[in-house]
Structure formats: structure tokens, C-alpha cells
Amino acid sequence: MLGTKSKTGHGAHSSGLSIIAADVVISGHVRSTGEVQIDGCVEGDVMCSTLSLGTSGRIKGHITAEQAKLGGEVDGSVSARDLTIDSAARISGDLSYTTVNIAAGAQVDGKMTHRTQDDTPALKLVTHDAG
């Protein structure tokens, strides 16, 4: 329920799906323990469990996710265990991944670094308690 505190008492919400629609522009970081779908624009870092960047979506910042499916524009580095880059994607930045799938037509301008399961850091979200 919106506005309720989690069992940890940090004011966190349940980790469901968060959608940033095509007409939304966010200036600041986006953090979620769940799934984030971005069809709009984020000017800041994105950290989540699962990221879906639609073809109209843009991120100007660093991405950290367990799973990322990118179909839009990224200006920044991407770190994901499982990374899928769709044909419409345009990425300017370095990629770090365990598994990657790049569709024909996708554009990637940056260094690609494969990492093993042992090299993969666990996704750790830090919450800030304003009190």
C-alpha cells in the first residue's frame, strides 16, 4: 500500500513494477528493488533488479541491474548480469555483463567486458532514512 512502511521500517515500498511513461522526464536517480520499465527520459543513474527500456526510453546515466533489456537510448555505462540489447537500441558507454544478447541493428559504442558469475557483485540497494 502506498505510503506504508516496510517491515524493516525504512519506508520502502513493495518491489513490484514501476513504469516511467513516455511523457515523463525524471532528473535524478531511480532506485528500485523490483522491476522498472522506462519509456520516458531519466537524467540520472538507474539501479534496479530488472530494467526494461522501451524504444522511446532514454537514460543519461549509469545502469546497474540483474537483468536489463534495452531498446532505447543510453548515454552511460551498463552493468547487468543478463543483458539484452534490442535492434532499436543506441548505447554510448561501456558494458559489463555475464550473458549478453545483441540484436542485429543495435548500436553500441563502448568497451564490452564479460564477467564470470564469481565476478558478479550482488545488487545492493542502499536506503536513506530521512529521520
N, C-alpha and C positions, 0 to 999 in steps of 0.2 A: 504494500500500500504506500502511496506517495507520501513522503514526509515522515514515515515511521523509522525508528532506529532499528538497526540490525541487532542480533544477539550479542555482537561484540561491543555495541554501544557507541560506535564511531559514526553513526548517522548514514551508513552506507545503505543503498537500496538493493533489492534483489537483482541478480545478474541475468536479466532477460535480454531482449532485443531492443537496441536503441537505434532510431532512424533519424538521420540528418537529411531532410528533404532537399530537393534541387534548388529551392529558392532561399535556402538558409546559408548564411555566412557566419562562421564562428572564428573569432580572433582570440586564441588561447588554446591551451592543451585540452585534449579529450582523453579521459581515462575511464575504463570500464572493466569489470571482472567478467563480463559477458560478451555478447555479440554486438558489433556496431556496423551499421550499414550507412555509408556516406554517399549521397547523391548530390550534395551541395559542396560547399567550399570550407575547408578548415585551414586556417593560418596558424599552425602550431603543431606540436607533437601529438601523435595518436598512440595510445597504449591500450591494448585490449586482448581478450582471449581469441576472438575470431573477428576478422575485418573483411567486409565486402565493400569495395569501392566501385560504384557504378560508373558507366561510361560518361555520365555528366559530372561525376565527382572529381574534386581537386583537393590535394593535400600539399601544403607548403610547410614541410616539417618532417621530422623523423617518425618512422613507423616501427613499433615493436608489437608483435603478435605471435601467438602459437600457430594460427592459420590465417593466411591472407590471400584473398582473391582480388586482384587489381584489374580494373577495366577502364579506369580514368587516368588522370594526370597526377604524377607525383614529382615534387621537387624536393628531394631529401633522401636520406638513407632508409633502407628497409631491412629489418631483421625479423625473420619468421622461420619457424620450424618447417612448415609446409607452405610453399609459396606457389601460387598460380597466377600467371600473367596472361590476360586475355588479349586478343588481337588488336583491340582498340586502345590498349594501354600505352602511355607515354611516360617513361620513367627517366628522370635525371638524378642519379645518385647511386651509391654503392648498395649492393645486395648481399645479405648474409642469410644462408638457408641450409636446411638439412636435405629437403627434397624440393625440386623446382620443376615447373611445367610452364614452358613459354610457347604461346600460340604463334603461328605464322602471322606476320604483320605487326606484331608488337614491337615497340621501340624502347630499347634500354641503352642508356648512356651512363656507364659507370662500371666499377670493378665488381666482379662476382666472386664471392667467397663461399665455398662449400664447407660446412662444418659437420662433424660427426655427432651422434647422439650424446656422446660424452662431453662434447664442447658446448652443447646447447644449454644456456642458462635457463633456469626455471623462471617463468614470468612472475614477477613480484610487483604488486601494486602497493604503493605507499599512500596511506590516507593521512590527511592533515586534519586534526581535531582543532577546530577554531576556539575551543574553550580552554 
